Amino acid sequence: MGAQSLDKDFLQYWMRLSVVEKQSLFQVAKHYVELKDDATPISIEQYNIEIDEAMKRMDTGEFYTHDQVKEMSKGWLNGK
């Protein structure tokens, strides 16, 4: 499938979405492109440092439980 054909097909589906659905998908696409642009790999050493730092934060109680994250996420779709 060529790029022009894909663009045409995408637009046909895009036009059928509500404004809220378009906003949601746009944020996903934007986030994906930003991640792709910032995809500089880190070294194993840096990775291990970040893991050690995360483990220390967990040991001191700096984390959210699954239930806390579920409660926090309830407002995410509403922009809160």
Contacts in CASP RR format, 6 or more apart in sequence:
PFRMAT RR
TARGET T0000
AUTHOR 0000-0000-0000
METHOD contacts of the structure
MODEL  1
MGAQSLDKDFLQYWMRLSVVEKQSLFQVAKHYVELKDDATPISIEQYNIE
IDEAMKRMDTGEFYTHDQVKEMSKGWLNGK
1 9 0 8 1.000
14 22 0 8 1.000
17 25 0 8 1.000
24 77 0 8 1.000
42 50 0 8 1.000
57 63 0 8 1.000
64 72 0 8 1.000
END
